[in-house]
Amino acid sequence: MNSRFLMLAAAVIGATALSSPSEAVEWAPVVRESLIESVRLDGMVEAVQESTVSAQTAGTIVELPYDVDDIVESGTLIARLEDTEQRARLQQAEANLEEAQASLEDAQQRYERIEPLAERGVASQSDLDQARNALNAARARVTRARSGVEEAREQLDYTRITAPYGGVITARHVELGESVRPGQALLSGFALDPLRVVVSVPQRYIDLVDDENDLRVVLDDGREMTIGKITRFPFADAPGHGVTVRITFQNGKMDVYPGQLVRVMLPVERREALWIPAESLLRRSELRAVFVRDESGPPRLRQVRIGAREGDRLEVLSGLSEGEEVALDPEAIFARSESQ
């Protein structure tokens, strides 16, 4: 025990302001509970849905309502191409369909006139066959014309590019007035929810990673994310020989972004430990001590050795026993003892 600690202890024991053991002091018991030892791993947040939207038809950019860092909803118009050519093709396809339908109606009427005549022997079999073939050809032309209308309508729809999912735009690859071709990149972005954490786990711990383990993802401000599916890669990375693990989580408040670093706490061992409230610890330079309740006299200052911290409690490695009580406001007791 160092001299500084002896001086502090002597000052408290010699105080008369706390001659009654229970005078204006709140106490908390030293408890024995489980301690989960975890390995801290550095993970990085990435988007589950990330893509680049490309042009599916040729045209000139006439509208770009959003730019980088803008948030869009699913189905929102994010780019529009000049559609004069596509509308003209659609009108032509619709006209071809009307013409084909008229030809089909004419062929149907001719066949219906010849068929009863052929049955009575007035019309020849050759006339009936020609009418039937003309009817089948007219039906085929209608089918082809309908396909042409669908294709033209699809090409017209391609001039309106919408967001495939809600998210944030990260890059714009074209400008207004620029001519684009099919396959050319227009805008890039990612969805803000859900996200996932990618972390490399050392091989000796990889068997501990599963959905049943109390694995935690912790942000820099101490918040824990509610995690979902955990995926282990079936191979180890060449550089560090770790195994990549993906952990999905819900980004409810939209305040976590891809590229952020997070802490992944992987439990590796569970053991019993003694715990005291963090507020009961007195810190003076290198001294770590608590005031222990003494039923026969004033509180006694006792030096302790502290281990892990878990929330608002501290692990005690030595200096206390289970069931003892420590003061919750050691600073007040210390200040009172110094004033004596």
Helices and strands as residue ranges (DSSP letters): H 3-13, E 27-29, E 31-47, E 50-54, E 59-63, E 71-72, E 77-81, H 84-120, H 125-157, E 160-162, E 167-172, E 179-180, E 185-190, E 195-201, G 203-208, E 216-218, E 224-225, E 227-236, E 243-249, E 261-277, G 278-280, E 282-284, E 287-292, E 300-303, E 305-310, E 313-318, E 325-327, H 330-338
